[in-house]
């Protein structure tokens, strides 16, 4: 789902690269600013800006089809924030150098329908070996908050859904599974949010393309009911998939966290459409956080190219014994086809603003069920790696 918005010009101008094919598992986390503009001593809302980021070095080894391969990625990420008064702007960009298996895998994924629409992937200069240059703009948007309404324009994460992994009501945001953990991609869109009292709101999003009829447009109303149930209804036009979407979602937290959402898609071609739904639960026990999610896809590959199976499951266990150590085990499966993947990840804070991460992945599926979209086929694939990330 490639968007063509006002950022298209910027993307073309910076085609030197700003994405990564084997990147960090999550979107860039806020960090202490490396640079900042001096604040004014007078005035109600002085303008300010911050610049921070991270450097991630990640070697990995991969085993598939009785063949072992090695690769690495070195990724520089920059996060820029600026604001003053009622306006603010944010941008997050990445650039990476990929070698060996990481470079080969990036080219394989780019040639599939799962390739990143926000990525620029370039071959390295001749004579440099099996190396690729990659990069992308994760987010780049401006926001104007007028109290009674807020407007956002640019590449942003429109996070409509409630689920940990699956969100049928979110027709805008795609999952990026090329890294260690799922990451939500930004969407080139225009958004208007209207608060209604203290506990309700109305939200409109437009993500047009060069042909406006091929874009996606939605209206969503949400409210907090009885201080315990956060619920919403949504109606949308999906010009990319040629149909209309109607649905709702909820989230509540009573002893355990519960989420649920469902949508009905009515195709322009007529006849019956299909239903997609997800339900999840999460709870904590001591130092452990457990989560599970079920996803029903009644439309197969036409409804969800990434997870075409009818019955899907996700589970995770996260152990955080201290602020310096965290371990997690996650699994994704197509229950009907008995395919899927699992990831074991251990993160240690080695020093201030420095993390060391080790991971092990194994899977035997394609699309969203396999490792890196299962581009090597349905056979079992495994990979392990080590990452050192320094934030500044």
N, C-alpha and C positions, 0 to 999 in steps of 0.2 A: 504494500500500500504506500506508494511513493507520493508524497505531497509536493505540489508545486506552488509555493507561496512566495512571499516577499524575500525569503531567505535564499531563493534559487540563485539570485545574482551573486550573493555572498559566497555560496557554495562553489559556483563556477570560478570566481576570482581567486579562491583559496584552494584550488585543486591540487596544491602541493601535498595535501594529506592531513587528516585530523581524526582518524579513527584507529581502532586496533582490532585485530582478528582474534587474538588470544589475550583478552584484557582482564582487568580486575573484576571480581564477581558482582560488584554493586556499583551503583552510580556514585560519582565523586562525593565524598562526605565533606561537610563543612569543616574547615580547619582554621587555625589561627592565621590571620592575614599577614602576609609577608610585607606588604606595602599598604599605606593608607594615606589619604589626603588629609591635611590638617583641618580640624573642625573650626568653624567660626565661633568666636567668643560671644557673638550677639546674633539675634534672629531666632525665630521659633523653630525652624527646621533647616539647619545648614546642610548643604550638599556634602556628600562623602563618598568614598569609594574604597574598595579593598581588592587585593589580588593575592590569591593563594593557589595551592595545587599539590601535586604529588608526583613522585618518580617511582615507577614499579619495574623491577627486573624479575623476570619469571622464566626460568628454564623448565623444560618438561620433556618427558619421554613417553612415547606412544607405542602400543602393541596391537596390531591388527593383521589378520590373514597370515599368521606365522612370521610376521615381519616386525622388527623393532626399528623405530625411528626416533630422532632427537631434534628438538627445536627450541627456540627461545623467543621472548618478546621483551622489548624495553620500551616502556610507555611513559610519556610525559603528559600530565594533565594539568590544565590551568582553569581556575574558577575566578571569574571577575564579577564583582557586584558594585553597583553605583546607585545612589538615590538622593533625593532631596525633596522636601515637601510631600506632595502626594504621588510623586512619580518615582519609579525605580526601574532598573534594568539589570539583567543577569545573563551571563554566558558561560558555558562550560565546553571546552574543546580538548581534544586529545590528538597526539601524534605518536607513532610507534615505528620501530624497526623490528621486522620479523625475520627469523632465520630458520632454515631447515624445515622440519615438519610443520612448524607454525605458519611459515610462508606458504607451503604447499596446501595446507588445509584452508587457509584464507582464500586462495584462488579457487579451490573446489567449491566452497560455500558460495562465493560470489557468483558462480555460474549456475546456481540453483535458484528456485523461487524464494529461498530463505535468505538470500544475500541481503546485506544491510542497505536500505535505500539512502541512508544518511552517511554512507562511507565512500571514501575515495581510496582506491587501492592501486598502487603504482609499482612497476618493477624497479629494482635497484639499477644503478648504472652498470653498463656492460663490464664483465670481468670481476664483479663482486660476489659471484657465486649464487647460491639459492637464498636470496634475500629479497624482501619486499618492503615497501614503505606504505604505511597505512595511516588513516586518520579520519576524524569526523568532528562535526559540531553536535554535541549532545543536546544542548539547549542554548537558545539565544532569543530573549524576549524582553519586551518592555511592558510595564504595568502602570496604569493610572487608577488610583483609588480615590473616588469622590465621596466616600462614606455611604451614600445612598445607592451607588453602583460602582463596580470595578471593571475595568477593561484591560485585557491582556492580548498582546499581538506578537506573534513570532513562534519559534520552535519551543514547545512546552510539553510537559507530561500532563495530559488530561486524564487524571486518575478517577474515572467514574466508579469503577467496580469496588467491591468489598473484599473479594477473595484474596488469599495469599498468592495463588498461582493463576487461577482461572477467574475471569470476570466477563461473563456473557453480555452484561449491559454496557460494557465499554467497547464501543465500535471504533474508537480512535487509536488507542495505544496498542502497539504490537510488542510482543515479548522478544527479547534478544537472548538466545540460548547459546551463543558462540563462546561465552566465557565459562567460568566455573559455576556461577549461579545465575538465575534468570534476572534480567534487567529490563525495565520498561523503556522503550524508545520514545523520544520526543516526536511531536507532531506539529507541522506547520499549520497554525490555526489562529482564528480570532475568537475570543471568549468574552462574554459579558455576564457578570454575576450580580444578582440583585438580592440583597438580604431582606427578609420579611420578618420583622421583629427580632427577637434574640435567638430563636430556635428554628427558623425556617428560612428557605431561600429558593430562588429561581435562577437557573443557569442555562445559557444558550451558547452553543459552540458551532462554529462553521470552519470546515477544513476544505476549502475549494481547490480545484485543480485548474489548469489552463482552460479546460472545458468544464464550466461550473456544474453542469449536470452530472459529471462524474465524481463530484466531491461528496463529503459526508457532512450532515447537518443534524443537530439535535436540540431538544429542549428537555430540561430536567427540573423537577420540583422535589424538594426534600424537606423533611420536618423531623424534629425530635418529639416523640410521643411519650407522654407520662414519664419523662426524664430517663427512660431506660431503653426505648426502641428508636433507633435512628433509621428512618425509612425513606424511600424515594421512588418515584415513577418517572419513566423516560419514554419519549417518542422520538424517532429519528428517521431520517432519509439516508439510505446507504446507496449513493450513486455508483460506487465502485462495484458492488455486488448486485445492483439493480433490484432494490426492494425496499420495503418499509419495516422498521423495527419497533416493537412495543414491549415494554417490560417493566420490572420493578426489582428493588433490592432492599435488604435490611441488614442491620448489625445491632447486636445487643451484648451486654456483658453482665451476666448474673451468675456469679461463681465461676462460670466458664464463658469464654467468648464464642458467640454463635454468629455466623454470617449465612446469607442466602440470597440468591438472585436467579431470575429467569427471564427469558425473552422469547418472543415469537417473531419469526421472520416471514414476511409475506412477499414472495417474488413478484416482479412486474409481469412475468409470463402467465400468471394466474394459477388456479389450482391451489391445493393445500401447500402451505409452507412447512416450516419445521420449528421445533422447540429446542433451546439450549438452556441448561440450568446447572447451577453449582451450589453446593452446601459445604460449609466448613465449621470446624470447632478447634479451639485452642485453649490450653490451660497450663498452669504452672504447678510444679511439685518441687519444693525446695529450690535447688539450683538448676532445675530442668524446666524447659518450656517445650511442650509437645503440641503438635498441630497435625490435623488431617483434613483432607478435602476430597470431595467426590464431584466429578464433572460428567454430565450427560450431554452428549452431542447427537441430536436427532437428525442432523443434516449432513453428516459425513464430511468428506473433503471439501464439498461445496460450501459448507458452513464454516469450517475451520481447517485450513490447510495444514496448520502446525500440529493439531491434535485431532485427526480424523476419526479416531475410534469412538464407538458409541459409549462405552463405559470406561471412565478414566479415574485414576486414584493418585493422590499425592500425600506423602507423610514426611514429617521431619521431627527430629529430636535435637534440641540445643542444650548444651551443658555449659554453664558459666560459673565456675567455682570461685573466680576472682576477677578483678578488673584487668588482670594481665593475661588471662587464658580463657579461650572459648573454643569449644569443639561442637561440630554439628554433623548429623547424618541425615541426608534427604534422599527420597526415592520418588520417581515418577513412573507410572505404568499404564499401559493399555490393557485393561483387565481381560477383555475378550480375546486378544491376540497373544497374551502372555509375553509381551515385549516391554522393555523399559530400561531405565538406568538408575544408578545410585551414585551418590557423591559423599565422600568423607572428607571433612575439612577441619583443620586445627590451626587456630590463629594465636600467636603469642606476641605480646607487646614487649619487644626486646629493649626498647629505650623510649624516651619521650618522642612522640610523633613518628615512631618507627615500629612496623609490624612485620613479623615473619610468618608466612602462611605455607602450610604443606597440604596437599590434597591428593586424593586417589579417586578416580572415576572408572566405572565399568558399565557397559550397556550393550544391548543387542537389538535395538530398534532403529527405525528411520524416523524422519521428521522430528517432532519434539520429543520423541521417546528415546532417541539415541544420543550418543555423544557427538557434539558438533553437527546435529541434524542427521546423523547416521549417513553421511555422504559416502562412506565406504561400503554401504550395504547393511544387511540385517545381521551379519555375523557378529560375534562377540568382539568388542573393542575395549581396551583399557588404556588409561593414561595416568601418569603421576607427575607431580611437579612441586617446585618450591618457589615461593615468591617473597621478595623483600621490597617493602613499600615504605618510602620516607615522605612524610607530609611537611609542607612548609607554608 
